[in-house]
Amino acid sequence: QVQLVQSGGGLVQPGGSLRLSCTASGTIYTMMWYRQAPGKQREWVATILSGGSTRYADSVKGRFTISRDNAKNTVFLQMNSLKPEDTAVYYCYDSSSWGQGTQVNVSS
């Protein structure tokens, strides 16, 4: 089973940017980002297919960008124009394994 190790995240002011990374121990195919805010269910954020096609939740469309570096088995989530409601623990997922989670806090 592939292991996923995340990095990035932290505290940022509203309107700021952060980039999350997720590196897999093996070849990556379809990769996804999810997030879970306190007291809420985990929700899907974005998907990138093997060929590079992307999909986004309406709540992040136009602000977040998912990308991949196949040579490094890594997927990224660039988050711009961050809002307080983006505060959550973010997880990468490859349809069988989850990353360990990364806290993102958007606050002034």
C-alpha distances in whole Angstrom, upper triangle without the diagonal:
4,6,10,13,16,20,23,25,28,32,33,37,37,37,35,32,28,25,22,19,15,14,10,9,9,11,12,13,15,15,16,18,19,22,23,27,29,30,28,25,22,23,22,23,22,20,20,19,18,22,23,24,24,25,26,27,31,31,30,31,33,32,28,26,23,22,20,20,18,19,17,14,16,17,20,23,26,28,32,35,33,35,35,33,30,29,26,23,21,17,15,12,10,11,8,7,11,12,15,18,21,24,27,30,33,36,40
4,7,10,13,17,20,22,25,29,31,34,34,34,32,29,25,22,19,16,12,10,6,6,6,8,9,11,13,12,14,16,17,20,22,25,27,29,27,24,21,22,20,21,20,18,17,17,16,20,20,22,22,23,24,25,29,29,27,28,30,29,25,23,20,19,16,16,14,16,14,11,12,14,17,19,23,25,29,32,30,32,32,31,27,27,24,21,18,15,12,10,8,10,8,7,9,10,13,15,18,22,24,28,30,34,37
4,7,10,13,17,19,22,26,28,31,32,32,30,26,23,20,16,13,10,8,6,5,8,10,10,13,14,13,14,15,16,18,20,23,25,27,25,23,20,21,20,20,19,18,18,18,18,21,21,23,22,23,24,25,29,28,26,28,29,28,24,23,19,19,16,16,15,16,14,11,12,13,16,18,21,23,27,30,28,30,30,29,25,25,22,18,16,13,11,10,9,12,10,7,8,7,9,12,15,19,21,25,28,31,34
4,7,10,13,15,19,22,24,28,28,28,26,23,19,16,13,10,6,6,5,7,9,11,10,13,13,11,12,12,13,15,17,21,23,25,23,21,18,18,17,17,16,15,16,17,17,20,19,21,20,20,21,22,26,25,23,24,26,24,20,19,16,16,14,14,14,15,12,10,9,10,12,14,18,20,23,26,24,26,26,25,22,21,18,15,13,9,7,8,8,11,10,7,6,5,7,10,12,16,18,22,24,28,31
4,7,11,13,16,20,22,25,26,27,24,21,17,14,11,8,5,5,6,8,11,13,13,16,16,13,13,13,14,15,17,20,22,24,23,22,18,19,18,18,18,17,17,19,19,22,21,23,21,22,22,23,26,25,23,25,26,24,20,19,16,16,14,15,15,16,12,11,9,10,12,14,17,18,22,25,23,25,25,24,21,20,17,14,12,10,9,10,12,15,14,10,9,6,7,9,10,14,16,19,22,25,28
4,7,9,12,16,18,21,23,23,20,17,13,11,7,5,4,6,9,12,14,16,14,17,16,13,13,11,12,13,15,17,20,22,21,20,17,18,17,16,16,16,16,19,19,22,20,22,20,20,20,21,24,22,20,22,23,20,17,16,14,14,14,14,16,17,13,12,9,9,9,11,13,15,18,21,19,21,22,21,18,17,14,11,9,8,7,10,13,16,16,12,10,6,7,7,7,10,12,16,19,22,25
4,7,10,13,15,19,20,21,18,15,11,9,6,5,6,8,12,14,17,18,17,19,19,16,15,13,14,14,16,18,20,23,23,22,19,19,19,17,17,18,18,21,21,24,21,23,21,22,21,22,24,23,20,22,23,20,17,16,15,15,14,15,17,18,14,14,11,11,10,11,12,14,17,20,18,20,20,21,17,16,15,12,10,10,10,14,16,19,19,16,13,10,9,9,7,10,11,14,17,20,22
4,7,10,12,15,17,17,14,11,7,6,5,6,9,11,15,18,20,21,19,21,21,17,16,13,15,14,16,17,19,23,22,22,19,19,19,16,17,18,19,22,23,25,22,23,21,21,20,21,23,21,18,20,20,17,14,15,14,15,15,16,19,20,16,16,13,12,10,10,10,11,14,16,15,17,17,18,15,14,13,11,10,11,12,16,18,21,22,19,16,12,12,10,7,9,9,12,14,17,19
4,7,9,12,14,15,12,10,6,7,6,9,11,14,18,21,23,24,21,23,22,18,16,13,14,12,14,14,16,20,19,20,17,17,17,15,16,19,20,23,25,26,23,24,21,21,19,19,21,19,16,19,19,16,14,15,15,16,17,19,22,23,20,19,16,14,11,10,10,10,12,14,12,14,14,15,12,10,10,9,8,11,13,16,19,22,23,20,16,13,12,10,6,6,5,8,10,13,16
4,7,10,13,14,11,10,8,10,10,13,15,18,21,24,26,27,25,27,26,22,20,16,16,14,15,14,16,19,20,21,19,19,20,18,19,22,23,27,28,30,27,28,25,24,22,22,23,20,18,21,21,17,16,18,18,20,21,22,25,26,23,23,19,18,15,14,13,12,14,15,12,14,13,15,12,10,10,10,11,14,16,20,23,25,26,23,19,16,15,12,8,6,5,6,8,11,13
4,7,10,12,10,10,9,12,12,16,18,21,25,27,30,31,28,30,28,25,22,19,18,16,16,15,16,19,20,22,20,20,21,19,21,24,25,29,31,32,29,29,26,26,23,22,23,20,18,21,21,17,17,19,20,22,24,25,28,29,26,26,23,21,18,16,15,12,13,13,11,12,11,13,11,9,11,12,13,16,19,23,26,28,29,26,22,19,18,15,11,8,6,5,6,7,9
4,7,8,6,7,8,11,13,17,20,23,26,29,31,32,29,30,29,25,23,19,19,17,17,16,17,21,21,23,21,21,21,19,21,24,25,29,31,32,28,28,25,25,22,21,22,18,16,19,19,15,15,17,19,21,23,25,28,30,27,27,23,21,18,15,13,11,11,10,8,9,9,12,11,10,12,14,15,18,20,24,27,29,30,28,24,22,20,17,14,11,8,6,5,6,8
4,6,6,8,10,14,16,20,23,26,29,33,35,35,32,33,31,27,25,21,21,18,19,17,19,22,22,24,23,22,23,20,22,25,27,31,33,34,30,30,27,26,23,22,22,18,17,19,18,15,16,19,21,23,26,28,31,33,30,30,26,24,20,18,15,12,11,9,8,8,8,12,11,11,14,16,17,21,23,26,30,32,33,31,27,25,24,20,17,14,11,8,5,5,5
4,5,9,11,15,17,21,23,27,30,33,35,35,32,32,30,27,24,21,20,18,18,16,18,21,21,23,22,21,21,19,21,24,26,30,32,33,29,28,25,24,20,19,19,15,14,17,16,12,14,17,20,23,26,28,31,33,31,30,27,24,20,17,15,11,10,7,5,5,6,10,9,10,14,17,17,21,23,26,29,31,33,31,27,25,25,21,18,15,12,9,6,6,6
4,7,10,14,16,20,23,26,30,33,35,34,31,31,29,26,23,20,20,19,20,19,21,24,23,24,23,22,22,18,20,23,24,28,31,31,27,26,23,22,19,19,18,15,13,15,13,10,12,15,18,21,24,26,30,32,29,29,26,23,19,16,13,10,7,4,5,6,9,12,11,13,16,18,18,21,23,26,29,31,33,31,28,26,26,22,19,17,13,12,9,10,10
4,7,11,14,17,20,24,27,30,32,32,29,30,28,25,22,19,20,18,20,18,21,24,23,25,23,22,21,18,19,22,23,27,29,29,26,26,23,22,19,19,19,16,14,16,14,11,12,14,17,19,22,24,27,29,27,27,23,21,17,14,11,8,6,5,5,8,10,13,11,12,15,17,17,20,21,25,27,30,32,29,26,24,24,20,17,15,12,11,8,10,10
4,7,10,14,17,20,23,27,28,28,25,26,24,21,19,16,17,16,19,18,21,24,23,24,22,20,19,16,17,19,20,24,26,26,22,23,20,20,17,18,18,16,13,15,13,9,9,11,14,15,18,20,24,25,23,23,19,17,13,11,7,5,4,6,6,10,12,14,11,12,14,16,14,17,18,22,24,27,29,26,23,21,21,18,15,14,11,11,10,12,13
4,7,10,14,17,20,23,25,25,22,24,22,19,17,14,15,14,17,17,20,23,22,22,20,19,18,15,15,18,18,22,24,25,21,22,19,19,17,18,19,16,13,15,15,11,10,11,12,14,16,18,21,22,20,20,16,14,10,8,6,5,7,9,8,12,13,14,11,12,13,13,12,14,15,19,21,24,26,23,20,17,18,15,11,11,8,10,10,13,15
4,7,10,13,17,20,21,21,19,20,19,16,15,12,14,14,17,18,21,24,23,22,19,18,17,14,14,16,16,19,20,21,18,19,17,17,16,17,19,17,14,16,15,12,9,9,10,11,12,14,17,19,16,16,12,10,7,6,4,6,9,12,11,14,16,17,13,14,14,13,11,13,13,16,18,22,23,21,18,15,16,14,11,12,10,13,13,16,19
4,7,10,13,17,19,19,16,18,17,13,12,10,12,12,15,16,19,22,21,20,17,17,15,13,12,14,14,18,19,20,18,19,16,17,16,17,19,18,14,16,17,14,11,10,9,10,11,13,16,17,15,14,10,8,6,5,6,8,11,15,13,16,17,17,13,13,13,11,9,9,9,13,15,18,20,17,14,11,12,10,8,10,9,13,14,18,20
4,7,10,13,15,15,13,15,15,12,12,10,13,14,17,19,22,25,23,22,19,18,16,14,13,14,13,16,17,19,16,18,16,17,17,19,21,20,17,19,19,17,13,12,10,10,9,10,13,14,11,10,7,6,5,7,9,11,15,18,17,20,21,21,17,17,15,13,10,10,9,12,13,17,18,15,13,10,12,11,10,12,13,16,18,21,24
4,7,10,12,12,10,13,13,10,10,9,12,14,17,19,22,24,23,21,18,17,16,14,13,13,13,15,15,18,16,18,16,17,17,19,22,21,19,20,21,19,15,14,11,11,9,10,12,13,10,8,5,5,6,9,12,14,18,21,19,22,23,22,18,18,16,14,10,9,6,9,10,14,14,12,10,7,10,10,10,13,14,18,20,24,27
4,7,9,10,9,12,13,11,12,13,15,17,20,23,25,28,26,24,21,21,19,18,16,15,14,16,15,18,17,19,18,20,20,22,25,25,22,23,24,22,19,17,14,12,10,9,10,11,7,6,4,7,9,12,15,17,21,24,23,26,26,26,22,22,20,17,14,12,9,11,11,15,15,12,11,9,11,12,13,17,18,22,24,27,30
4,5,7,7,10,12,10,12,13,16,18,21,24,26,29,27,25,21,21,19,19,17,16,14,15,14,17,17,19,19,20,21,23,27,26,24,25,26,25,21,19,15,14,11,11,10,11,8,5,6,8,12,14,18,20,24,27,26,28,29,28,24,24,22,19,16,13,10,10,9,13,12,10,10,9,12,14,15,19,21,24,27,30,33
4,7,9,12,15,13,16,17,19,22,24,27,29,31,30,27,24,24,22,22,21,19,18,18,16,20,20,22,22,24,25,27,30,30,28,29,30,28,25,23,19,17,14,13,12,12,10,7,9,12,15,18,21,24,28,31,30,32,32,31,28,27,25,21,19,16,13,13,12,14,13,11,12,11,13,16,18,22,24,27,30,33,36
4,6,10,13,12,16,17,20,23,25,29,31,33,31,28,25,25,23,23,21,18,17,16,14,17,18,20,21,23,24,27,30,30,28,29,30,29,25,23,19,17,14,13,10,10,9,7,10,12,16,19,22,25,29,32,31,33,34,33,29,29,27,24,21,17,14,13,11,14,13,12,14,13,16,19,20,24,26,30,32,35,38
4,7,10,11,14,17,20,23,26,29,32,34,31,29,25,24,22,22,19,16,14,13,10,13,14,17,18,20,23,25,29,29,27,27,28,27,24,21,17,15,12,11,8,9,9,6,9,11,15,18,21,24,28,31,30,33,34,33,29,30,27,24,21,18,14,13,10,13,13,13,15,15,18,20,22,25,26,30,32,36,39
4,7,7,11,13,16,20,23,26,29,31,28,26,22,21,18,18,15,12,10,10,8,11,12,14,15,17,19,21,25,25,23,23,25,24,20,18,14,12,9,9,7,10,9,6,8,8,12,15,18,21,25,28,27,30,31,29,26,27,24,22,18,15,11,10,7,10,11,11,13,13,17,18,19,23,24,28,29,33,36
4,6,10,13,16,20,23,26,29,31,28,25,21,20,17,17,14,11,8,7,5,9,10,12,12,15,17,20,23,24,22,22,23,23,20,17,13,12,10,11,9,12,12,9,10,10,13,16,19,22,25,28,27,30,31,29,26,27,25,23,19,16,12,10,7,9,11,12,14,15,19,19,21,24,25,29,30,34,37
4,7,11,13,17,20,24,27,28,25,22,19,17,14,14,11,7,6,4,5,9,9,10,10,11,14,16,19,21,19,19,21,21,17,15,12,11,10,12,11,15,15,11,11,10,13,14,17,19,23,26,25,27,28,26,23,25,22,21,17,14,11,9,6,8,11,12,13,14,18,18,20,23,23,27,28,32,35
4,7,10,14,17,20,24,25,22,20,16,14,11,11,8,6,5,7,8,11,10,11,10,11,12,14,18,19,17,17,19,18,15,13,9,9,9,11,11,15,14,10,9,7,10,11,14,16,20,23,22,24,25,23,20,21,19,17,13,11,7,6,5,7,10,10,10,11,15,15,16,19,19,23,24,28,31
4,7,10,14,17,20,22,19,16,12,11,8,7,6,4,6,9,11,14,12,12,10,9,10,11,15,15,14,14,17,16,13,12,9,10,11,14,14,18,16,13,12,9,10,10,13,14,18,20,19,21,22,20,16,18,16,14,10,8,6,5,6,8,11,11,10,10,14,13,14,17,17,20,21,25,28
4,7,10,14,17,19,16,14,10,9,6,5,5,7,9,12,14,17,15,14,11,10,10,10,14,13,11,13,16,14,11,11,8,11,12,15,16,19,18,15,12,9,9,8,11,12,15,18,16,17,18,16,13,14,12,10,7,6,4,6,9,11,13,12,9,9,12,10,11,13,13,16,18,21,25
4,7,10,14,15,12,10,7,5,4,5,7,9,12,15,18,20,18,17,14,12,11,10,13,12,11,14,17,15,12,13,12,14,16,19,20,23,21,18,16,13,12,10,13,13,16,18,16,16,17,14,11,12,10,8,6,5,6,7,11,12,13,12,10,10,12,9,11,12,12,15,17,20,24
4,7,10,12,10,9,5,5,7,7,10,13,16,19,21,23,21,20,17,15,13,11,14,12,11,15,17,15,13,15,14,17,18,21,23,26,23,21,18,15,14,12,14,13,16,17,14,14,14,11,9,9,6,5,4,6,9,11,14,15,16,15,11,11,12,9,9,9,9,12,14,17,21
4,7,8,6,6,4,6,9,10,13,16,19,22,25,27,25,24,21,18,16,14,16,14,14,17,20,18,16,18,17,21,22,25,26,29,26,24,21,19,18,15,17,16,18,19,16,15,13,11,9,9,5,5,7,8,12,13,17,17,18,16,13,13,12,9,10,10,10,12,14,17,20
4,6,5,7,7,9,12,12,16,19,22,25,28,30,27,26,23,21,17,15,16,14,14,18,20,18,17,20,20,23,25,28,29,32,29,27,24,21,20,17,18,16,18,18,14,13,11,8,8,6,4,6,9,11,15,17,20,21,22,20,16,16,15,12,12,10,10,10,12,14,18
4,6,8,10,12,15,16,19,22,26,29,31,34,31,30,27,24,21,19,20,17,18,22,24,22,21,23,23,26,28,31,32,35,32,30,27,25,23,20,22,19,21,21,17,15,12,11,11,9,7,8,12,14,18,19,23,23,24,22,18,18,16,13,13,11,12,11,13,15,18
4,7,10,12,16,17,21,24,27,30,33,35,33,31,28,25,22,19,21,18,20,23,26,24,23,26,25,29,30,33,34,37,34,32,29,27,26,23,25,22,24,23,20,18,15,13,14,12,10,12,14,16,20,21,24,24,24,23,20,20,19,16,16,15,15,15,17,18,21
4,7,9,12,14,18,20,24,27,30,32,30,28,25,22,19,16,17,15,17,20,23,21,20,23,23,26,28,31,32,35,33,30,27,25,24,21,23,20,22,22,19,17,15,12,12,11,9,11,13,14,17,18,22,21,22,21,18,19,18,15,16,15,15,15,17,18,22
4,6,10,12,16,18,22,24,27,29,27,26,23,20,17,15,17,15,17,20,23,21,20,22,21,24,26,29,30,33,31,28,26,23,22,20,22,20,23,23,20,19,17,14,14,13,11,11,12,13,15,16,19,18,19,18,15,17,17,14,16,15,16,17,19,21,25
4,7,10,13,15,18,21,23,26,24,23,20,17,15,13,15,14,15,18,21,19,17,19,18,21,22,25,26,29,27,24,22,19,19,17,19,18,21,21,18,18,17,14,12,12,9,9,9,9,12,12,15,15,16,15,12,13,14,11,13,13,14,16,18,21,24
4,6,10,12,16,18,21,23,21,20,17,14,11,9,12,11,12,14,18,17,15,16,16,19,21,24,25,28,26,23,21,18,17,15,17,16,19,19,17,16,16,13,11,12,10,10,10,10,12,12,15,14,16,16,13,15,16,13,14,15,15,16,18,21,24
4,6,8,12,15,18,20,18,16,13,10,8,7,10,10,10,12,16,15,13,14,13,16,17,21,22,25,24,21,19,15,15,13,15,15,17,19,17,17,18,14,12,14,12,12,10,9,10,10,12,12,15,15,13,14,16,14,15,16,15,18,19,22,25
4,7,11,14,17,19,16,14,11,8,6,5,9,8,7,9,12,11,9,10,9,13,15,19,20,24,22,20,17,13,12,10,12,11,14,15,14,14,16,13,10,13,11,12,9,9,10,11,13,14,17,16,14,14,16,14,14,15,14,16,16,20,23
4,7,10,14,15,12,11,7,5,4,6,10,10,8,9,12,11,8,8,7,10,12,16,17,21,20,17,15,11,10,8,11,11,14,16,15,17,19,16,13,16,14,14,11,11,10,10,12,13,16,16,14,15,17,15,15,17,16,19,19,23,26
4,7,10,11,9,8,6,5,7,9,12,14,12,12,14,14,11,10,7,9,11,14,15,18,18,15,13,10,11,10,13,14,17,19,19,20,22,20,17,19,18,17,13,12,10,9,10,11,14,15,14,15,18,16,17,19,19,22,22,26,29
4,7,8,6,6,4,7,9,12,15,17,14,14,15,15,12,10,7,7,8,11,12,15,15,13,11,9,10,10,13,15,18,21,21,23,25,23,20,22,20,19,16,14,11,11,10,12,15,16,15,16,19,18,19,21,21,24,24,28,31
4,5,5,5,6,9,12,15,18,20,18,17,18,19,16,13,10,10,9,12,11,15,16,13,13,11,13,14,16,19,21,24,24,26,28,26,23,25,24,22,19,17,13,12,10,12,15,16,17,18,21,21,22,25,24,28,28,32,35
4,5,7,10,12,15,19,22,23,21,20,21,22,19,15,12,11,9,11,9,12,14,11,12,11,14,16,18,21,24,27,27,29,31,29,26,28,26,25,21,19,15,14,11,13,15,17,18,18,22,22,23,26,26,30,31,34,37
4,6,9,12,16,19,22,24,21,20,20,22,19,15,13,11,10,11,10,14,16,14,14,13,15,17,19,21,24,27,27,30,32,31,27,30,28,27,23,21,18,17,15,16,19,20,21,22,25,25,26,29,28,31,32,35,38
4,6,10,13,17,19,21,18,16,17,18,15,12,9,8,8,10,10,14,15,13,13,11,12,13,15,18,20,23,24,26,29,27,24,27,25,25,21,19,16,16,14,16,19,20,20,20,24,23,23,26,25,28,28,32,35
4,7,11,14,16,18,16,14,15,17,14,11,10,9,10,13,14,17,18,16,16,13,14,14,16,18,20,22,23,25,28,26,23,26,25,24,21,20,17,16,15,16,20,21,21,21,25,24,24,26,25,28,28,32,34
4,7,11,13,15,13,11,12,13,11,9,7,8,10,14,15,18,19,17,15,12,12,11,13,15,17,19,20,22,24,22,19,22,21,21,18,17,14,15,14,16,19,20,19,19,23,21,21,23,22,25,24,28,31
4,7,9,12,10,9,11,12,10,9,9,11,13,17,18,22,22,19,17,14,14,12,14,14,16,18,18,20,22,20,17,20,20,20,17,16,14,14,15,15,19,20,19,19,22,21,21,22,21,23,23,27,29
4,6,8,7,6,9,10,8,8,9,12,15,19,20,23,23,21,18,15,14,11,12,12,14,15,15,16,19,16,14,17,17,17,14,15,14,15,16,17,20,20,19,19,21,19,19,20,18,20,20,23,26
4,5,6,6,10,11,9,11,11,15,18,22,23,27,26,23,21,17,16,13,14,13,15,15,15,15,17,14,12,15,15,16,14,15,15,15,17,17,21,21,19,19,21,19,19,19,17,19,19,22,25
4,5,5,9,10,10,12,14,17,21,24,26,30,29,27,24,20,18,15,16,14,15,14,14,14,16,13,13,16,17,18,17,18,18,19,21,21,24,24,22,23,25,22,21,21,19,20,19,22,24
4,6,9,9,9,12,14,18,21,25,27,30,29,27,24,20,18,14,14,12,12,12,11,10,12,10,9,13,13,16,14,17,17,19,21,22,25,24,22,22,23,20,19,18,16,17,15,18,20
4,6,5,6,9,11,14,18,21,24,27,25,24,21,17,15,11,11,8,9,10,9,10,12,11,9,12,13,15,13,15,16,18,20,21,24,23,21,20,22,18,17,17,14,15,14,17,20
4,5,6,8,11,14,17,21,23,26,26,24,21,17,15,12,12,10,10,11,12,13,16,14,12,16,17,18,16,18,17,19,21,22,25,25,23,22,24,21,20,20,18,19,17,20,23
4,6,8,11,14,18,21,24,26,26,25,22,18,16,13,11,10,9,9,11,13,16,15,14,17,19,20,18,20,20,21,23,25,28,27,25,24,26,23,22,21,18,20,18,20,22
4,7,10,13,17,20,23,26,24,24,20,17,14,10,8,6,5,6,8,10,13,13,11,14,16,17,15,18,18,20,22,24,27,26,23,22,24,20,19,18,15,16,14,17,19
4,7,10,14,17,20,22,21,20,17,13,10,7,6,4,6,8,9,11,14,14,11,14,14,15,13,14,14,17,19,21,23,22,20,19,20,17,16,16,13,15,14,18,20
4,6,10,13,16,19,18,17,14,11,8,6,5,7,8,11,12,15,18,17,14,17,17,17,14,15,14,16,17,19,22,21,19,18,20,18,17,18,16,18,17,21,23
4,7,11,13,16,15,14,11,7,6,5,6,9,12,15,15,18,20,19,15,18,17,16,13,13,11,13,14,16,19,18,16,16,18,16,16,17,16,19,19,23,25
4,7,10,13,12,11,9,6,5,7,8,11,14,17,18,21,23,22,19,21,20,19,15,15,12,14,14,17,19,18,17,16,19,18,17,20,19,22,22,26,28
4,6,9,9,8,6,4,6,9,11,14,17,21,21,24,26,25,22,23,22,20,17,15,12,13,13,16,18,17,17,15,18,18,18,21,20,24,24,28,30
4,6,5,6,5,6,8,12,13,17,20,23,24,27,29,28,25,26,25,23,19,18,14,15,14,18,20,18,18,17,20,20,20,23,22,26,27,30,33
4,5,5,6,8,11,14,17,20,23,27,27,30,32,31,27,28,27,24,21,19,15,15,13,17,18,17,18,17,20,21,21,25,25,28,30,33,36
4,6,8,11,13,17,19,22,25,29,29,32,34,33,30,30,29,27,23,21,18,18,16,20,21,20,20,19,22,23,23,26,27,30,31,35,37
4,5,9,11,15,17,20,23,27,27,30,31,31,27,28,26,24,20,18,15,16,15,19,19,18,18,16,19,20,20,23,24,27,29,32,34
4,7,10,14,17,20,23,27,26,29,30,29,26,26,24,22,18,16,13,13,11,15,15,14,15,13,16,17,18,22,23,26,28,32,34
4,7,10,13,16,19,23,22,25,27,26,22,23,21,19,15,13,10,12,11,15,16,14,14,12,15,15,15,19,19,23,24,28,31
4,7,10,13,16,20,19,22,24,23,19,20,19,17,13,11,8,10,10,14,15,14,13,11,14,14,14,17,17,21,22,25,28
4,6,10,13,16,16,19,21,20,16,17,17,15,12,11,9,12,13,16,18,16,15,13,15,13,13,15,14,18,19,22,25
4,6,10,13,12,15,17,17,13,14,14,13,10,10,9,12,14,17,19,17,15,13,15,13,12,13,12,15,16,19,22
4,7,10,10,14,16,16,13,14,15,15,12,14,13,16,18,21,23,21,19,17,18,16,14,14,12,15,14,18,20
4,7,7,10,13,13,9,11,13,13,11,14,14,17,20,22,24,22,20,18,19,16,13,13,10,12,11,15,17
4,5,9,12,13,10,13,15,16,15,17,18,21,23,26,28,26,23,22,22,19,16,16,12,13,11,14,15
4,7,10,11,10,12,15,17,16,19,20,24,26,28,30,29,26,24,25,21,18,17,13,13,10,12,13
4,7,8,6,9,12,14,14,17,18,22,25,26,29,27,23,22,22,18,15,14,10,9,7,9,11
4,5,5,8,11,14,14,18,20,23,26,28,30,28,25,23,23,19,17,14,11,9,6,8,10
4,5,6,9,13,14,18,21,23,27,28,30,28,24,23,22,18,16,13,10,7,5,6,9
4,5,8,12,13,16,19,21,25,26,27,26,22,22,21,17,16,13,10,9,8,9,12
4,6,9,10,13,16,18,22,23,25,23,20,18,18,14,13,10,8,8,7,10,13
4,7,9,13,16,19,22,24,25,23,19,17,17,13,11,8,5,5,5,8,12
4,6,10,13,16,19,20,21,19,16,14,13,10,8,6,6,7,9,12,15
4,7,10,13,17,18,19,16,12,11,10,6,5,4,6,9,11,14,18
4,7,10,14,15,16,14,10,9,9,5,5,6,7,10,13,16,20
4,6,10,12,13,10,7,6,7,5,7,9,11,14,17,20,24
4,7,10,11,8,6,5,8,7,9,12,13,17,19,23,26
4,6,7,6,5,6,10,10,13,16,17,20,23,26,30
4,6,6,7,9,13,13,16,19,20,24,26,30,33
4,6,8,11,14,15,18,21,22,26,28,31,35
4,7,10,13,15,18,21,23,27,29,32,36
4,7,10,12,15,18,21,24,27,30,34
4,6,8,11,15,17,20,23,26,30
4,6,9,12,14,18,21,24,28
4,7,10,13,17,20,23,26
4,7,10,13,16,19,23
4,6,10,13,16,19
4,6,10,13,16
4,7,10,13
4,6,10
4,7
4
